[in-house]
Amino acid sequence: GAELVPRLLSWYQASARDLPWRRTKDPYKIWVSEIMLQQTGVEVVRGYYERFLQALPTVRHLAAAEEGAVLKLWEGLGYYSRARNMMRSAKIILQRHGGRFPETYKEIRALPGVGDYTAGAVASICFGEPRSAVDGNVLRVFSRLLARNFQTPGEKKRLADFVTALCPPRCPGDFNQSLMELGALVCTPARPNCPDCPVSSLCRAFREGRVGDFPARKRTTEKRREALTVLLLTRGEDIALRRRPAEGLLGGLWELPNAPGPLDEEEALSLAEGLGAAPKALIKSGQAFHVFSHVRWDMTWYHIDCAFGGGLSGGAVWVSRDALREDYSLPSAFSKLLNKAGLNAP
């Protein structure tokens, strides 16, 4: 600890990337960045972060925002429950904290969608509370430094306590960020750059020539596969959408109408009729797949041109192409089908 902390801090000062969320100590902005970074890489998040804060610069703006507008800003980031939890949190901050972002680890940790890592990051960076923020990067760094695996919840909790004890009281946020940055830039999962590591001489795995053994690889489980048929129903400039059920995968988001199983052309046309559309011609069809964290969708898709007249049923609605771009958040599983069909998804 005595050597590790100063070495990491001076390396971080010299080598840290210039990221937009590192130019602020505003807890709302740091929180937004941490939630976005939970499942998404830095380069992808950068653009989303700046657009999100332009539209919703304070927690009050987020609390007052329409769900559809927030989901539209989130479109393409995936794991949409994160955005919903942020909206719930913003309302709680307004009701219980008078619109002021909570200032202690305990209060931040109580917000929906906030775990130990996010609470530790915000509390240490914004409020100087000496709390660890152990993400995958930090876990990997210490797994190699100590030549130990931390796999069970108990082991991970002990590591978090150990890192908290190392946190320097005057700059715990910089220390946490130096660990994350080391894991992101130097102590990477594959081909770590040990010669450039500021703490390699303190690293047991490096000394023993066993860096590749830590952390131990998790056995990957085969993803469940689901087949479904997706309809791209168009009528002039309009396209048919419907809303997914509130609970479950992509809950409450808009989708292209679909049904389980790989349907043939005749079955697809009859499904379109069943939705109240008046199919005129089958224009194009194809195959695609989309991978989520636990399931892979194998999709058969049909672009069907429909006649005017008659309303859609089953919760489906006709939406103009402009409205789709501006107002409707369509998950990338579906927007990429529009691109494949040449329908210019947003």
VOGU-3710 file (C-alpha; in Angstrom, 3 decimals, decimal comma):
1> gaelvprlls> 0,000/0,000/0,000  2,768/2,431/0,985  4,349/2,166/-2,476  1,329/1,239/-4,570  -0,749/4,361/-3,899  1,843/7,086/-4,728  3,070/5,210/-7,816  -0,449/4,835/-9,185  -1,388/8,442/-8,448  1,667/9,893/-10,187
11> wyqasardlp> 1,162/7,535/-13,179  -2,513/8,565/-13,373  -1,641/12,260/-13,287  0,723/11,774/-16,232  -1,222/9,206/-18,281  -4,977/9,589/-17,683  -7,145/9,989/-20,763  -8,991/13,267/-21,143  -12,599/12,105/-20,811  -15,556/14,527/-20,579
21> wrrtkdpyki> -16,728/13,191/-17,188  -13,256/13,796/-15,755  -13,613/17,538/-16,306  -16,334/17,873/-13,657  -17,066/17,068/-10,030  -20,831/17,474/-10,520  -22,266/14,299/-8,938  -25,214/14,175/-11,365  -22,851/14,190/-14,368  -20,481/11,644/-12,809
31> wvseimlqqt> -23,463/9,404/-11,969  -24,774/9,612/-15,559  -21,331/8,604/-16,882  -20,959/5,725/-14,416  -24,398/4,294/-15,235  -23,670/4,518/-18,978  -20,244/2,903/-18,503  -21,710/-0,070/-16,584  -22,178/-2,184/-19,714  -20,680/-0,037/-22,456
41> gvevvrgyye> -17,204/0,986/-23,677  -15,733/4,463/-23,182  -15,693/5,474/-26,850  -19,371/4,597/-27,355  -20,392/6,343/-24,125  -18,561/9,597/-24,938  -21,100/10,750/-27,574  -24,154/9,513/-25,651  -22,965/11,249/-22,470  -22,605/14,642/-24,157
51> rflqalptvr> -25,983/14,382/-25,958  -27,744/13,232/-22,780  -26,405/16,125/-20,692  -27,174/18,648/-23,404  -30,816/17,555/-23,308  -30,999/16,897/-19,533  -28,317/19,032/-17,831  -29,546/18,557/-14,238  -31,287/15,989/-12,101  -34,409/18,210/-12,160
61> hlaaaeegav> -34,506/18,049/-15,964  -34,256/14,255/-15,823  -37,003/13,984/-13,193  -39,339/16,080/-15,363  -38,522/14,342/-18,661  -40,936/12,134/-20,594  -39,950/8,468/-20,549  -40,042/8,321/-24,359  -37,589/11,223/-24,639  -35,147/9,613/-22,186
71> lklweglgyy> -35,333/6,244/-23,953  -34,755/7,986/-27,288  -31,552/9,533/-25,882  -30,564/6,051/-24,677  -31,376/4,343/-27,980  -28,597/1,960/-29,041  -26,899/1,857/-25,604  -28,825/-1,288/-24,622  -29,699/-2,489/-21,107  -32,574/0,008/-21,066
81> srarnmmrsa> -33,484/-0,736/-17,438  -30,505/1,520/-16,592  -32,302/4,519/-18,111  -35,536/3,666/-16,298  -33,738/3,341/-12,980  -32,104/6,737/-13,569  -35,532/8,311/-14,067  -36,807/6,694/-10,863  -33,682/7,880/-9,021  -34,119/11,449/-10,288
91> kiilqrhggr> -37,676/11,548/-8,907  -36,463/10,158/-5,549  -33,693/12,810/-5,416  -36,336/15,470/-6,003  -38,761/14,101/-3,387  -36,346/13,017/-0,639  -33,334/15,259/-1,161  -34,947/18,464/-2,449  -33,320/18,040/-5,859  -29,797/17,951/-4,407
101> fpetykeira> -27,777/14,873/-5,329  -27,196/12,787/-2,160  -23,692/13,242/-0,754  -22,926/10,016/1,118  -22,143/6,502/-0,105  -25,074/5,111/1,891  -27,639/7,495/0,353  -26,258/7,115/-3,180  -26,234/3,305/-2,790  -29,963/3,429/-1,923
111> lpgvgdytag> -30,893/4,811/-5,387  -32,456/2,367/-7,879  -29,901/0,749/-10,190  -26,914/1,857/-8,087  -24,624/-0,887/-6,760  -21,503/-0,841/-4,591  -19,251/0,126/-7,501  -21,281/3,115/-8,759  -21,933/4,397/-5,220  -18,219/4,097/-4,410
121> avasicfgep> -17,200/5,877/-7,601  -19,572/8,845/-7,108  -18,924/9,148/-3,342  -15,144/9,062/-3,757  -14,836/11,249/-6,884  -17,389/13,932/-5,935  -17,430/13,945/-2,142  -13,989/12,623/-1,167  -15,421/9,674/0,756  -12,762/6,937/1,009
131> rsavdgnvlr> -14,741/4,110/-0,629  -13,547/1,554/-3,145  -15,068/1,272/-6,625  -14,242/-2,259/-7,740  -15,250/-2,910/-11,346  -13,900/-5,613/-13,682  -10,765/-3,561/-14,362  -9,918/-3,157/-10,666  -10,700/-6,802/-9,929  -8,256/-7,862/-12,678
141> vfsrllarnf> -5,507/-5,502/-11,435  -5,654/-6,841/-7,862  -6,080/-10,428/-8,994  -2,680/-10,074/-10,715  -1,029/-7,904/-8,058  -1,884/-10,472/-5,368  -1,869/-13,574/-7,646  -5,296/-14,486/-6,285  -8,707/-15,059/-7,771  -11,734/-13,246/-6,381
151> qtpgekkrla> -14,750/-15,177/-7,619  -17,285/-15,629/-4,835  -19,331/-12,696/-3,462  -17,445/-13,061/-0,145  -14,049/-12,831/-1,842  -15,140/-9,799/-3,853  -16,457/-8,116/-0,700  -13,114/-8,708/1,072  -11,292/-7,205/-1,918  -13,588/-4,139/-1,863
161> dfvtalcppr> -12,849/-3,677/1,869  -9,105/-4,075/1,200  -9,188/-1,408/-1,549  -11,257/0,913/0,687  -8,544/0,591/3,363  -5,927/1,595/0,756  -7,886/4,708/-0,351  -5,862/7,848/0,457  -8,124/10,205/2,452  -7,104/13,314/0,478
171> cpgdfnqslm> -7,868/11,921/-3,020  -9,824/8,637/-2,952  -11,498/9,467/-6,277  -8,179/9,835/-8,111  -6,950/6,578/-6,581  -10,067/4,681/-7,729  -9,773/6,186/-11,197  -6,060/5,339/-11,386  -6,921/1,669/-10,759  -9,689/1,687/-13,383
181> elgalvctpa> -7,387/3,444/-15,859  -4,551/0,981/-15,238  -6,956/-1,903/-15,970  -8,308/-0,190/-19,089  -4,985/0,886/-20,618  -2,185/-1,339/-19,270  -3,391/-4,330/-17,243  -5,776/-5,411/-20,011  -7,492/-8,815/-20,189  -5,415/-10,010/-23,164
191> rpncpdcpvs> -1,789/-8,993/-23,792  -1,262/-6,745/-20,734  1,566/-4,235/-21,209  3,630/-5,217/-18,139  6,834/-3,355/-19,222  4,922/-0,032/-19,033  3,118/-0,816/-15,779  4,016/1,561/-12,915  3,439/-1,177/-10,325  4,816/-4,278/-12,096
201> slcrafregr> 7,605/-4,645/-9,491  4,881/-4,971/-6,824  2,915/-7,523/-8,881  3,194/-11,102/-7,682  1,758/-12,619/-10,877  4,352/-10,661/-12,922  7,241/-11,767/-10,668  6,102/-15,394/-10,931  5,541/-15,208/-14,707  1,838/-16,093/-14,220
211> vgdfparkrt> 0,051/-12,927/-15,399  -1,975/-14,986/-17,901  -3,362/-17,170/-15,072  -5,197/-14,287/-13,397  -8,055/-13,704/-13,163  -9,177/-17,295/-13,794  -11,336/-17,617/-16,902  -15,048/-18,062/-16,294  -16,591/-20,977/-18,151  -18,846/-19,456/-20,788
221> tekrrealtv> -22,292/-20,937/-20,975  -23,978/-21,417/-24,325  -26,565/-18,684/-24,980  -30,183/-19,711/-25,276  -31,386/-19,328/-28,869  -34,820/-18,100/-29,845  -36,217/-18,057/-33,374  -38,646/-15,301/-34,334  -40,157/-13,797/-37,448  -40,174/-10,001/-37,743
231> llltrgedia> -42,482/-8,017/-40,022  -41,382/-4,771/-41,663  -44,816/-3,490/-42,668  -44,727/-0,295/-44,732  -47,525/1,871/-46,125  -46,155/4,771/-48,133  -43,772/6,545/-45,764  -45,289/4,860/-42,691  -44,005/1,814/-40,873  -45,843/-0,394/-38,325
241> lrrrpaegll> -44,579/-0,452/-34,740  -45,922/-1,756/-31,480  -44,857/-1,465/-27,868  -43,312/-4,411/-26,026  -44,735/-5,485/-22,646  -43,431/-3,367/-19,746  -41,664/-6,297/-18,075  -38,895/-8,497/-19,476  -36,333/-8,052/-22,235  -36,488/-4,560/-23,857
251> gglwelpnap> -39,530/-3,881/-21,662  -41,755/-1,016/-22,780  -39,700/-0,184/-25,882  -41,086/-0,043/-29,423  -40,554/-2,952/-31,777  -41,370/-4,191/-35,247  -44,305/-6,648/-35,031  -43,029/-10,197/-34,621  -44,015/-13,732/-33,689  -42,121/-16,748/-32,344
261> gpldeeeals> -40,635/-19,262/-34,769  -39,366/-19,096/-38,353  -42,527/-18,454/-40,440  -42,617/-18,977/-44,193  -43,876/-16,305/-46,650  -47,488/-17,435/-46,532  -47,545/-17,511/-42,736  -45,887/-14,070/-42,591  -48,524/-12,576/-44,927  -51,272/-14,129/-42,848
271> laeglgaapk> -49,685/-12,711/-39,655  -49,729/-9,253/-41,303  -53,420/-9,685/-42,157  -54,114/-10,747/-38,579  -52,648/-7,416/-37,398  -55,142/-5,520/-39,569  -52,608/-4,585/-42,261  -53,623/-5,049/-45,912  -50,561/-6,732/-47,460  -50,070/-5,948/-51,160
281> aliksgqafh> -46,645/-7,314/-51,980  -43,726/-9,065/-50,349  -40,748/-6,864/-51,273  -37,798/-8,479/-49,560  -36,923/-11,067/-46,929  -33,810/-12,231/-45,133  -32,143/-13,687/-42,063  -30,384/-11,892/-39,222  -29,389/-12,507/-35,650  -28,924/-10,369/-32,559
291> vfshvrwdmt> -27,052/-11,330/-29,399  -28,160/-10,174/-25,943  -26,346/-11,042/-22,705  -28,279/-14,298/-22,167  -30,099/-15,034/-25,388  -29,506/-14,958/-29,128  -32,365/-14,104/-31,476  -32,319/-15,847/-34,853  -34,603/-13,644/-36,945  -36,392/-14,280/-40,221
301> wyhidcafgg> -37,661/-10,949/-41,563  -40,114/-9,929/-44,282  -40,588/-6,456/-45,740  -44,255/-6,310/-46,773  -45,813/-3,339/-48,572  -49,381/-2,661/-47,426  -52,402/-0,824/-48,845  -53,946/2,240/-47,184  -57,199/1,868/-45,257  -58,078/-0,096/-42,143
311> glsggavwvs> -56,491/0,325/-38,710  -53,930/-1,959/-37,133  -54,827/-4,161/-34,180  -52,883/-5,878/-31,410  -51,370/-2,607/-30,165  -49,639/-1,883/-33,497  -49,645/1,654/-34,946  -48,547/3,302/-38,201  -45,695/5,739/-37,607  -44,083/8,065/-40,159
321> rdalredysl> -40,394/7,559/-40,930  -39,632/11,056/-39,534  -41,502/10,344/-36,293  -39,594/7,066/-35,947  -36,309/8,962/-36,172  -37,357/11,717/-33,761  -39,689/10,209/-31,186  -39,570/6,412/-31,023  -36,759/4,435/-29,427  -36,252/1,279/-31,461
331> psafskllnk> -33,749/-1,263/-30,070  -30,818/-2,026/-32,357  -32,060/-5,622/-32,839  -34,872/-4,102/-34,923  -33,241/-0,968/-36,340  -30,571/-3,066/-38,034  -33,335/-4,970/-39,880  -34,627/-1,650/-41,246  -31,107/-0,936/-42,487  -30,864/-4,366/-44,109
341> aglnap> -34,143/-3,707/-45,903  -32,914/-0,265/-47,024  -35,504/1,549/-44,931  -32,988/3,892/-43,282  -33,366/3,184/-39,599  -32,593/6,073/-37,262
//
